[in-house]
Amino acid sequence: MTGRRRWTTEEILDTAAELLRTSDAESFSLRKLAAALGTDSSSLYRHFRNKTELLRAVADRILLGATDGYRPGGDWKQRVTALALRVRDAFGEQHQLAAVWGRYGSGGTGSRLLMEELLQALRASGLPDEEIPARYHRIVILIVALIASDAGVGTVTPAEYEQGMEQFRVAVLGADPERFPALAHFARDIRPLGADRGAAFEEILAAHLDRIEADLP
């Protein structure tokens, strides 16, 4: 009798990533993953202790791909920006995984490589060592928040997008000028949440880095 196939960790992560392309972390389960692999969920516990550990490992592979081939260049701000954009682009193809990263984080090699480069860039800025951990934490929170926000918009279907745009037009252009005078004044210039998100990402990050530079000794 032929024994049941033993799946490698990489094969499990490949299948999990594929499932997460079309479903969110809430509906994803080890049982569904096991069914896709043609095995039972108990076999997956040889590789991962629980669903959260598995999701973190999948997200970490995205970070690993983002840092693959990365070579630091330019000043410290250019290094941080280049790395942030690589991470954004890596998750941009897999919106559900960006949401996973935003919620669960990661703790593998990809995460360590990202942390190492950000910390080295901040040291190159001239910041005192005692200030770097807090500055690093704020940068990471900003990057994760921006990427997770992009991911939320990226999962919207065309029908949902059109419905949202209609609601936006009603809410903004139809605002009562007596009750919402500022909104009525700026209504025709206010952009929907999904507009120019790429440019907004870079501008927000640049403003944060400029603030750090202004505080340098």
N, C-alpha and C positions, 0 to 999 in steps of 0.2 A: 504493500500500500504506500503510495507516494505521500510524503509528509507535507504539511502546509508550508507554503513559501514564507521565508523570513524576509521582511522588508527592511531595507537599510534606513537609517535616519534621514539621509538625503532624499530618498524616494518618498518617504512619509511627508517631508516638508514640501516637496514638489507638488504632491497631490493636495496638501492643505492649502498651499498658495493658489492653486487652480480653483479650488472650491470657494476660496475667499474672493475671487474675482467677481463672483455672481451672488454672494451672500454676505451678510454682515457678521460681526463677531457674536452677536446675540443668538442668531439662528444656527451658527456653526456649532458642531458638537463632535466629540470623539467618536460617537456612534455613527454619525454621517460619514466621517472620514474613514472609519473602519469598513463601512459598507462600500465606499468607493474603491477601497483597496482589496475588497473581497476577503476580508478577515474579520475578526471580532475585536471589540475595543480593548479587551484585556491584553491583547498582544502589543498594543500601543504603549501600555504602561511600562514596558521594558525600556522604552526610549524617553518617555516624558511622564512626570508624576501626575500632571493634570492638564486641563485645557489651557489655563493661563500660561503655564510654562511652554506649551507648544506654540501658542500665539506669539509669545515673546521671541521664540526661536525663529519663527517665520519673519517677523518684523526685522530681526537682527540680520537676516540674510539680505534684506533690502539695503540696510546700512552697509553691509559688507560689499555689495555690488556698487554702491555709491562711492565708496572709498577706493575701490579697485582701480589701479592706474593713476590715482590722484598724486600729484607732485606739488608741494607747496611752492608758491611763487608770488612775488610782489610784497607789499608791506602787510602788516598784520590785519588791517581791515580788508584788504583784497583777499587774503587767505580765508578769513572767516566767511566772507561773501561767497567766494568760489565754492567752498565746501557746502554752505547752506543751499546754494542753487543746485549742486549735484544731488544732495539729499532730496530736495523738492522734486527734481526731475525724475529721480528714481521712484519715488512714491507716486508721481503723477500718472504713471501707467497702471498703477494698482491702488485705486482710491480706497478700497475697503481696508487694505493693509495699512494705509496712512492713518485711518481711524483706529486700527488696532494699536499702532505705535503710540498714538496720542493717548490712548487709554491705558495700555499695559506697559509701555516702554519696552526695553530690551536689556540684555545683560551679557551678550556674547562678544565675540571678537569684533564684529562690526561696530558695536556700541563703544568698545574700548578704543578702537581706532578713531572714531569721531571725537571722543572725549580727549584723547591724546593730542590731536591736531588743534582743537579749539584751545586747550590749555597752553600748548606751545605758542600759538598765535598771540594769546593774551600776555604771555611772558615777554614775547618780542615787542609788545606795545610799550613796555616800560612801566607797567603797573607794578606796584609793590606786591610781593608774593602774598601778603596777608589779605589783599583785596581780590585776588584772582578767583578764589572759589565762589564768592558771591556774584561776581560779574559773570563768571561762566554759567552759573545756575540761571541767571536772568536771560542770557542769550539763548540757552537751550529751551527754556520755557517759551520764549518768543518764537523761535524756529518751529517748535512742535505745534504751537497754537496756530501759526500761520499755515503750516502744511496740513494740519487736521481740518482747518477751516476750508482750505482749497478742496480737500477730499470730500467734504460734505456737499459742496456745490457740484463736484464732479460726478456724484452718484445720482444726481437728479435726472429723471427721464425727460425727453423733449416735451411730452405732454405736461409733466409737472412744472417744467420751466415756463411754458407758455401760460399756465395757470398762475404761476407766481408773478410773472410780468404783468398780467392783467390786474392782479391784486395790488401790485406795486403802483401801477398807474392810478388806480382808484384811490389808494391810500394817500398818494402824494399830490397828484394833480387835482384831486377832489377835496383836498383839505379846506375846511372852513377858515377863511382868513381872520375872522374875529377870534376864534378859539385857538388857532395855530398860525399866528401872524408870521413867525420866522419860517415855518415850513412852506407857507403859501408864497412867501417872498422868494425862496430859493428853489421852489418846486421844479422848475424846468432845467435846473442845473444839477439836481441831485441824481447821482448814478445808482443803478441797481447794485445789489451786493455782489453779483457775479461779474460786474464789469471791470476790466483792466486789473484783474487780480494779480497777474504776474508783475506788473509795474508797481502795484501797491506793496507787494511782498518786498521788492527791492528797496523801495523808498522807506518803508517802515524800518527795515533792518539797517539801512544806511543811517537813518536818523538816530537809532539807538547806538550805533558804533561811533557816530560823531559826538554823542553825549559822553561816551567813555573817553574819547580822545580829549574832549574839553576839560575833563577832570584829571587828566594826567599831571603828575608833578612837573 
